[in-house]
Amino acid sequence: IQLILNAIWTPLFFGAKKLGWAFFEIVVLWVFIVLSIVSFFVAVPLAGWLMLPYIAWVSFASLLNYSIWQLNK
């Protein structure tokens, strides 16, 4: 699911210039990453820790997406 959501974001944001839709989509991606992190921590804690840079990056990208969307309204 995350791979598909990652693949969809780029054409939405850069290709179609649908900044609001791209933001909504990246928030959905963020939720799926958090769910993965939680399940990874239960199964193998190290795997959960290794996902933290990924959620940090997607959080930063979400903030940038939102800011660009708001500035271009």
C-alpha positions in Angstrom: 0.0 0.0 0.0 2.8 2.4 0.9 4.6 1.7 -2.4 1.4 2.5 -4.3 0.8 5.7 -2.3 4.3 6.8 -2.8 4.0 6.2 -6.5 0.8 8.2 -6.7 2.0 11.3 -4.9 4.6 12.4 -7.4 2.2 12.6 -10.4 -0.4 14.2 -8.3 1.9 16.9 -6.9 4.2 17.6 -9.8 2.3 16.3 -12.8 -1.3 17.2 -12.2 -0.5 20.1 -9.8 -3.3 18.9 -7.5 -1.7 20.1 -4.3 -4.7 19.6 -2.1 -5.2 16.0 -3.3 -1.5 15.4 -3.0 -1.6 16.6 0.6 -4.6 14.3 1.4 -2.8 11.4 -0.2 0.4 12.0 1.8 -1.6 12.1 5.0 -3.1 8.7 4.1 0.5 7.5 3.4 1.5 8.9 6.8 -1.2 6.9 8.6 -0.2 3.6 6.9 3.5 4.3 7.9 2.4 4.8 11.5 0.4 1.5 11.4 3.5 -0.3 10.0 5.7 1.2 12.7 3.4 0.0 15.4 3.1 -3.5 14.0 6.9 -3.6 13.5 7.5 -2.6 17.1 5.3 -5.4 18.3 7.1 -8.0 16.0 10.7 -6.8 16.0 11.4 -3.6 17.9 14.5 -2.8 15.9 12.4 -2.8 12.7 10.1 -0.2 14.3 13.1 2.0 15.2 14.4 1.7 11.7 11.2 3.1 10.3 11.5 6.4 12.3 13.6 8.2 9.8 11.0 7.3 7.1 8.1 8.8 9.1 10.3 11.8 9.9 10.9 12.4 6.1 7.3 11.9 5.2 6.2 14.3 8.0 8.6 16.9 6.6 7.4 16.3 3.1 3.8 16.6 4.3 4.6 20.0 5.9 6.2 21.2 2.7 3.2 19.9 0.6 0.8 21.7 2.9 2.8 24.9 2.9 3.1 25.0 -0.9 -0.6 24.2 -1.2 -1.6 27.1 1.1 0.8 29.5 -0.6 -0.6 28.7 -4.0 -4.3 29.0 -3.2 
